[in-house]
Amino acid sequence: MGNTDKPDVQGEGDYEASRRYRKEVQDYMEKADVDKAAHAAAPQSPDEQREMDEAERAGRSHSKAGEEREMNLKSESKKTQQ
């Protein structure tokens, strides 16, 4: 199959890309103000909220389960479930 000293794996098996990605995510999590970024990503208007809700519904309609499921992402609910 060719030279196996350093395989040129691409796609989901691209090991070098996976290492770079994990390193970049780790660096971001250590240096970034994640709460500030999350608030900045929040919808800025009711129209934008409706657009995001519709996009979420569309995405969920293509999920393996094929149905919408309620997701409560508030930190309080995570604490009570643990």
Distance bins in CASP14 RR format, pairs under 12 A and 6 or more apart:
PFRMAT RR
TARGET T0000
AUTHOR 0000-0000-0000
RMODE 2
METHOD distances of the structure
MODEL  1
1 7 0 0 0 0 1 0 0 0 0 0 0
1 8 0 0 0 0 0 1 0 0 0 0 0
1 9 0 0 0 0 0 1 0 0 0 0 0
2 8 0 0 0 0 1 0 0 0 0 0 0
6 15 0 0 0 0 0 1 0 0 0 0 0
6 16 0 0 0 0 1 0 0 0 0 0 0
7 13 0 0 0 0 1 0 0 0 0 0 0
7 14 0 0 0 0 1 0 0 0 0 0 0
7 15 0 0 0 0 1 0 0 0 0 0 0
7 16 0 0 0 0 0 1 0 0 0 0 0
8 14 0 0 0 0 1 0 0 0 0 0 0
8 15 0 0 0 0 0 1 0 0 0 0 0
8 16 0 0 0 0 1 0 0 0 0 0 0
8 17 0 0 0 0 0 1 0 0 0 0 0
9 15 1 0 0 1 0 0 0 0 0 0 0
9 16 0 0 0 0 1 0 0 0 0 0 0
9 17 0 0 0 0 1 0 0 0 0 0 0
9 18 0 0 0 0 1 0 0 0 0 0 0
10 16 0 0 0 0 0 1 0 0 0 0 0
10 17 0 0 0 0 1 0 0 0 0 0 0
10 18 0 0 0 0 0 1 0 0 0 0 0
11 17 1 0 0 1 0 0 0 0 0 0 0
11 18 0 0 0 0 1 0 0 0 0 0 0
12 18 0 0 0 0 1 0 0 0 0 0 0
12 21 0 0 0 0 0 1 0 0 0 0 0
13 19 0 0 0 0 0 1 0 0 0 0 0
13 21 0 0 0 0 0 1 0 0 0 0 0
14 20 0 0 0 0 1 0 0 0 0 0 0
14 21 0 0 0 0 1 0 0 0 0 0 0
15 21 0 0 0 0 0 1 0 0 0 0 0
15 22 0 0 0 0 0 1 0 0 0 0 0
16 22 0 0 0 0 0 1 0 0 0 0 0
16 23 0 0 0 0 0 1 0 0 0 0 0
17 23 0 0 0 0 0 1 0 0 0 0 0
17 24 0 0 0 0 0 1 0 0 0 0 0
18 24 0 0 0 0 0 1 0 0 0 0 0
18 25 0 0 0 0 0 1 0 0 0 0 0
19 25 0 0 0 0 0 1 0 0 0 0 0
19 26 0 0 0 0 0 1 0 0 0 0 0
20 26 0 0 0 0 0 1 0 0 0 0 0
20 27 0 0 0 0 0 1 0 0 0 0 0
21 27 0 0 0 0 0 1 0 0 0 0 0
21 28 0 0 0 0 0 1 0 0 0 0 0
22 28 0 0 0 0 0 1 0 0 0 0 0
22 29 0 0 0 0 0 1 0 0 0 0 0
23 29 0 0 0 0 0 1 0 0 0 0 0
23 30 0 0 0 0 0 1 0 0 0 0 0
24 30 0 0 0 0 0 1 0 0 0 0 0
24 31 0 0 0 0 0 1 0 0 0 0 0
24 32 0 0 0 0 0 1 0 0 0 0 0
25 31 0 0 0 0 0 1 0 0 0 0 0
25 32 0 0 0 0 0 1 0 0 0 0 0
25 34 0 0 0 0 0 1 0 0 0 0 0
26 32 0 0 0 0 0 1 0 0 0 0 0
28 34 0 0 0 0 1 0 0 0 0 0 0
28 37 0 0 0 0 1 0 0 0 0 0 0
29 37 0 0 0 0 0 1 0 0 0 0 0
31 37 0 0 0 0 0 1 0 0 0 0 0
32 38 0 0 0 0 0 1 0 0 0 0 0
32 40 0 0 0 0 0 1 0 0 0 0 0
33 39 0 0 0 0 1 0 0 0 0 0 0
33 40 0 0 0 0 1 0 0 0 0 0 0
34 40 0 0 0 0 0 1 0 0 0 0 0
34 41 0 0 0 0 0 1 0 0 0 0 0
35 41 0 0 0 0 0 1 0 0 0 0 0
35 42 0 0 0 0 0 1 0 0 0 0 0
35 75 0 0 0 0 0 1 0 0 0 0 0
36 42 0 0 0 0 0 1 0 0 0 0 0
38 73 0 0 0 0 0 1 0 0 0 0 0
38 74 0 0 0 0 0 1 0 0 0 0 0
38 75 0 0 0 0 0 1 0 0 0 0 0
41 48 0 0 0 0 0 1 0 0 0 0 0
41 52 0 0 0 0 1 0 0 0 0 0 0
42 48 0 0 0 0 1 0 0 0 0 0 0
42 49 0 0 0 0 1 0 0 0 0 0 0
42 52 0 0 0 0 1 0 0 0 0 0 0
42 73 0 0 0 0 0 1 0 0 0 0 0
43 49 1 0 1 0 0 0 0 0 0 0 0
43 50 0 0 0 0 1 0 0 0 0 0 0
43 51 1 0 0 1 0 0 0 0 0 0 0
43 52 1 0 1 0 0 0 0 0 0 0 0
43 53 0 0 0 0 1 0 0 0 0 0 0
43 54 0 0 0 0 0 1 0 0 0 0 0
43 55 0 0 0 0 0 1 0 0 0 0 0
43 56 0 0 0 0 0 1 0 0 0 0 0
44 51 0 0 0 0 0 1 0 0 0 0 0
44 52 0 0 0 0 0 1 0 0 0 0 0
45 51 0 0 0 0 1 0 0 0 0 0 0
45 52 0 0 0 0 0 1 0 0 0 0 0
46 52 0 0 0 0 0 1 0 0 0 0 0
46 53 0 0 0 0 0 1 0 0 0 0 0
47 53 0 0 0 0 0 1 0 0 0 0 0
47 54 0 0 0 0 0 1 0 0 0 0 0
48 54 0 0 0 0 0 1 0 0 0 0 0
48 55 0 0 0 0 0 1 0 0 0 0 0
49 55 0 0 0 0 0 1 0 0 0 0 0
49 56 0 0 0 0 0 1 0 0 0 0 0
50 56 0 0 0 0 0 1 0 0 0 0 0
50 57 0 0 0 0 0 1 0 0 0 0 0
51 57 0 0 0 0 0 1 0 0 0 0 0
51 58 0 0 0 0 0 1 0 0 0 0 0
52 58 0 0 0 0 0 1 0 0 0 0 0
52 59 0 0 0 0 0 1 0 0 0 0 0
53 59 0 0 0 0 0 1 0 0 0 0 0
53 60 0 0 0 0 0 1 0 0 0 0 0
53 68 0 0 0 0 0 1 0 0 0 0 0
53 71 0 0 0 0 0 1 0 0 0 0 0
54 60 0 0 0 0 0 1 0 0 0 0 0
54 61 0 0 0 0 0 1 0 0 0 0 0
54 68 0 0 0 0 0 1 0 0 0 0 0
55 61 0 0 0 0 0 1 0 0 0 0 0
55 62 0 0 0 0 0 1 0 0 0 0 0
56 62 0 0 0 0 0 1 0 0 0 0 0
56 63 0 0 0 0 0 1 0 0 0 0 0
56 68 0 0 0 0 1 0 0 0 0 0 0
56 69 0 0 0 0 0 1 0 0 0 0 0
56 70 0 0 0 0 0 1 0 0 0 0 0
56 71 0 0 0 0 1 0 0 0 0 0 0
56 73 0 0 0 0 0 1 0 0 0 0 0
57 63 0 0 0 0 0 1 0 0 0 0 0
57 66 0 0 0 0 0 1 0 0 0 0 0
57 67 0 0 0 0 0 1 0 0 0 0 0
57 68 1 0 0 1 0 0 0 0 0 0 0
57 69 0 0 0 0 0 1 0 0 0 0 0
57 70 0 0 0 0 0 1 0 0 0 0 0
57 71 0 0 0 0 0 1 0 0 0 0 0
58 66 0 0 0 0 0 1 0 0 0 0 0
58 68 0 0 0 0 0 1 0 0 0 0 0
59 65 0 0 0 0 0 1 0 0 0 0 0
59 66 0 0 0 0 1 0 0 0 0 0 0
59 67 0 0 0 0 0 1 0 0 0 0 0
59 68 0 0 0 0 1 0 0 0 0 0 0
59 69 0 0 0 0 0 1 0 0 0 0 0
60 66 1 0 0 1 0 0 0 0 0 0 0
60 67 1 0 0 1 0 0 0 0 0 0 0
60 68 1 0 1 0 0 0 0 0 0 0 0
60 69 1 0 0 1 0 0 0 0 0 0 0
60 70 0 0 0 0 0 1 0 0 0 0 0
60 71 0 0 0 0 1 0 0 0 0 0 0
61 67 0 0 0 0 1 0 0 0 0 0 0
61 68 1 0 0 1 0 0 0 0 0 0 0
61 69 0 0 0 0 0 1 0 0 0 0 0
62 68 0 0 0 0 0 1 0 0 0 0 0
63 69 0 0 0 0 1 0 0 0 0 0 0
63 71 0 0 0 0 0 1 0 0 0 0 0
70 77 0 0 0 0 0 1 0 0 0 0 0
71 77 0 0 0 0 1 0 0 0 0 0 0
71 78 0 0 0 0 0 1 0 0 0 0 0
72 78 0 0 0 0 1 0 0 0 0 0 0
72 79 0 0 0 0 0 1 0 0 0 0 0
72 80 0 0 0 0 0 1 0 0 0 0 0
72 81 0 0 0 0 1 0 0 0 0 0 0
73 81 0 0 0 0 0 1 0 0 0 0 0
74 80 0 0 0 0 1 0 0 0 0 0 0
74 81 0 0 0 0 0 1 0 0 0 0 0
75 81 0 0 0 0 0 1 0 0 0 0 0
75 82 0 0 0 0 0 1 0 0 0 0 0
76 82 0 0 0 0 0 1 0 0 0 0 0
END
